[in-house]
Amino acid sequence: MMGEESHAQQIFQDTVREAAFHAANGEAPPDRYWFFREARWHCLAAAAKGVQPEMGANDTADVSDQ
């Protein structure tokens, strides 16, 4: 979703850190999709701050008529 591994790792670590913080305070996630939603919101927030996926290089080739 982020397009760059380092950004994705940072978002994953932020989400895990937030989950650990809540668990340490006795606040269990409300459902099993909590982690996915949190990671998604972190990705959307990062994208809103101007972090955009890097454009990959596409190898192109001409298609033959034959």
C-alpha positions as CSV (number, residue, x, y, z in Angstrom):
1,M,0.0,0.0,0.0
2,M,2.9,2.3,0.7
3,G,5.1,1.5,-2.3
4,E,8.3,1.5,-0.3
5,E,9.4,-1.1,2.2
6,S,10.9,1.2,4.8
7,H,7.6,3.2,5.0
8,A,5.6,0.0,5.4
9,Q,7.9,-1.2,8.1
10,Q,7.6,2.0,10.0
11,I,3.8,1.9,9.8
12,F,3.8,-1.7,11.0
13,Q,6.1,-0.8,13.9
14,D,3.9,2.1,14.9
15,T,0.8,-0.1,14.8
16,V,2.5,-2.8,16.9
17,R,3.7,-0.1,19.4
18,E,0.2,1.3,19.7
19,A,-1.3,-2.2,20.2
20,A,1.4,-2.9,23.0
21,F,0.5,0.5,24.6
22,H,-3.2,-0.4,24.7
23,A,-2.5,-3.9,26.0
24,A,-0.3,-2.5,28.8
25,N,-3.2,-0.3,29.9
26,G,-5.6,-3.3,29.9
27,E,-7.4,-2.2,26.8
28,A,-7.8,-5.2,24.5
29,P,-8.6,-4.5,20.9
30,P,-12.4,-4.5,20.4
31,D,-12.3,-7.1,17.6
32,R,-9.9,-9.1,15.5
33,Y,-9.8,-6.5,12.7
34,W,-8.4,-3.8,14.9
35,F,-4.9,-4.3,13.8
36,F,-5.8,-4.1,10.1
37,R,-7.8,-0.9,10.6
38,E,-5.1,0.8,12.6
39,A,-2.4,-0.1,10.0
40,R,-4.7,1.1,7.2
41,W,-5.3,4.4,9.0
42,H,-1.6,4.9,9.5
43,C,-1.0,4.3,5.8
44,L,-3.7,6.8,4.9
45,A,-2.3,9.4,7.3
46,A,1.2,8.9,5.8
47,A,-0.2,9.3,2.3
48,A,-2.0,12.5,3.3
49,K,1.3,13.9,4.6
50,G,2.8,13.6,1.1
51,V,4.4,10.2,1.3
52,Q,3.6,8.7,-2.1
53,P,4.5,5.3,-3.6
54,E,7.6,5.5,-5.7
55,M,7.1,5.0,-9.4
56,G,8.7,1.8,-10.5
57,A,10.6,1.4,-13.7
58,N,8.5,-0.5,-16.3
59,D,10.4,-2.5,-18.9
60,T,8.6,-2.0,-22.1
61,A,9.0,-3.8,-25.4
62,D,7.4,-3.3,-28.8
63,V,4.8,-5.9,-29.7
64,S,5.4,-7.5,-33.1
65,D,2.6,-7.6,-35.7
66,Q,3.4,-11.3,-36.1
